[in-house]
Amino acid sequence: MRLYHNPRCSKSRQAVALLEEKGVEFETYLYLKNGIDPSDIHILLTLDEIIRTSDLSKSDISALNSIEEKQKLLENNPEFLQRPVLITADRAAIGRPPEAILSILD
């Protein structure tokens, strides 16, 4: 399990605390430092609101018409990734609110 984490984000810090409190083993992945892991991009793109559109201009948002364009945006600009995101082998969940990540735990 991998948690896409931004230590400066309160929701992301809350997600870390929640997983630790529940005793869940996970990898903390600092995507702003390391970029999007290529093995995760396809599962991330299955999430409807994976891009932080509040950080984009209207013209940038209107240009995101395909999965390929969204993938390119996230690969080149990981700061536009919604956070936190928990990824398991075959599922992902955005932690907004942080408790939402618990929905993919077995």
N, C-alpha and C positions, 0 to 999 in steps of 0.2 A: 504494500500500500504506500502511496506517495501523496503527500500534501504539498500542493503548490502554495508557498507561504511568502508573505511580505511582512517582516518583523515590524514595520512601521504602521501596519494596518491593524486597528483594534479588532476587527472581525476575525482577521487571520490569527492574531494572538489568542483570541477566545477559542477558536477552533483547535489550536494546539493544546490549550488547557483542557478542553473538553475531551479530546482523544486521550490525553495523559490520565485524566480523572477516570475514564472508562477502562483504562489498562490496555488500550489498543496499541499494537506495535505498528509504527509507520515511519517512513522516511520523510524528513523535512526537506523540501526541495526549494531552494532559493532561485526562483525563476528570473528575477531581475538581474541577478549576477550570472546565472548559467544559461539563460535563454530557455526556450521551450524544448523539452526532451523530444527528439524526433519520434521515439517510440510511443509518445503520448498524444501527438497532434491529432490523430484521427479520432480518438475517443473524446478529446476536448471539443472537437468540432461537432460532436453529436449534441452538445448542450446548446439550447436555444439562445441563451443570454450570456454566452461565454466572453463576448467582447464588451468592454466597458464603453458603451456608446456615449456616455456622458462626457468622456474625455476626447471625443472626436468632433470634428466640424460636421455640419449637415452634408456638405459635399463628400466628405470621407465616408459617411454612413451610406449615402446613396450609391457609392461606388462598390459597396460590398454585396454584389449580386450573386456570387457563387461561392461554393465551398473553397475553391482554389484561391479566390481573392481574400477570403477570411484567413486561410492558412498562411498566405504570404504576409498579410498584415501582422499576425501573431508571431511568425518566425522572425520578422524584421523589427517588430516593436512589442516585445513581451510585456511592456508596461500597460498595454491595452487589455491584458488578460484579466478577466474577473477573478476575484480572490475572496477567500481561499477556495481551492478546489481539491477535493479528495478523489484519488483515482485508485480503483482496485483493478484486478486482472481484466475485467470486462465492463466496468461501469465507472461513472464519474458523477459527482454532485458538487454543486456550488454551495458554499457555506454562507448563504445569506438568507436567513439568519444562520449562525454557526451550527445550530442543532440540525440543520438540513443535511449535513454530511452523514449523520447517523442513519439516514434512510438507506444507504447502500451497504451498511455493515450486516454481516450474517449473524 
